[in-house]
Amino acid sequence: MQRLEQKRIMAALRRLLIIILTCIPLIGIAQARSGSSANEYEIKAAFLYNFANFIDWPSKTSADSNNTFVIGVCGDNPFNDSLEKIVSGKTINGRKIEIKYYKSYRDIKPCHILFVSQSEDSHIGKISGSATDWHMLTVGESSSFTRNGGVIAFYVEDRKIKFEINTANAKKADLKISSKLLKLARIVRG
């Protein structure tokens, strides 16, 4: 049984590494073509999907009311339809993936992963309380996101999308992050 779990983890890690290695150059291409990062949110959507393969949630969470894995987007939707395209026809741990959109932090319902767009970033302190209680993985993109209660924050360095993880905030939400994912991240403590 443990060998099967190791194979599953290794397969998920290979998928994440392939996506990372394949997608990173796209940022530079998109910026060169349009002067903006048109593909940035396609890459971030792929990361969101793959984060789920490296996180263990408690056996029962508030988002487990049906047999779906819920990814939420709070605030403005920067993904357009990229997130739907990435998860279309895929599952996470045998569960169908459902995308939910919340106009503001006041509308948030329990979900497994919550992406907090920049329009709601100033409310991460309020969001993190519910996120902790509901065992949600919060993901954002501001430089202060993980220091203000978020678990994972995207950042750009050398025209590549990278991410940092606040392990203390993950622990508060009772999320166990695979060491394989931690090795790919910049770690924020406290």
C-alpha positions, 0 to 999 in steps of 0.5 A: 500500500505504501509503495502504491502511495509512493508511486502516486506521489512520484507520478504527481511530482513528475507532472508538476516538474514537467508543467514547471519546466514547460511553462516557465519559458512561456512568460518570457515569450508572452511578455516579448510578444505583447508587453504583458504576461498574457500566459501568466494566469494559464501557468498559475492555473496549472500550478493551482491544479498541481498544488492539490497533488502535494497537499494533504487535507484533514480527513474531513473538511468543510468543503467535503459536503459532496464528492467534488474538489472545490477550487475557489477564486475570490475577487476579480477573476484574472484567469478568464477561462484558463482555470476551467481549461486546465481542470477540464476532465481532470480529477483530484484524488478521484473527485471531480473538480468544481470551480467557484467564484466569489465576488468578495471575501464576504461571499467565500464558502468552504473550498479546498483551494482558494485563490485570492486575487489582488482585488481582495488581497487587502482582506487576507487577514479576514480571509485567513481566519475562515481559511484556517477553520475550513482547512483551505489552502489559500493562494495569492500573489502579493509580496505580503500575502504569506506574511498576512495569513496566506499559505502560498504566494506566487512571485516573479523572479527572472521572468519566471513564476515561482512561489513561496510557502508559509509553513506556519500558516499551512500548519494552522489550517491543518494542511500537510505539504509534501516535502517535494513541493517544499523543495520547489518553494521559497519557505516563509516562516512565521 
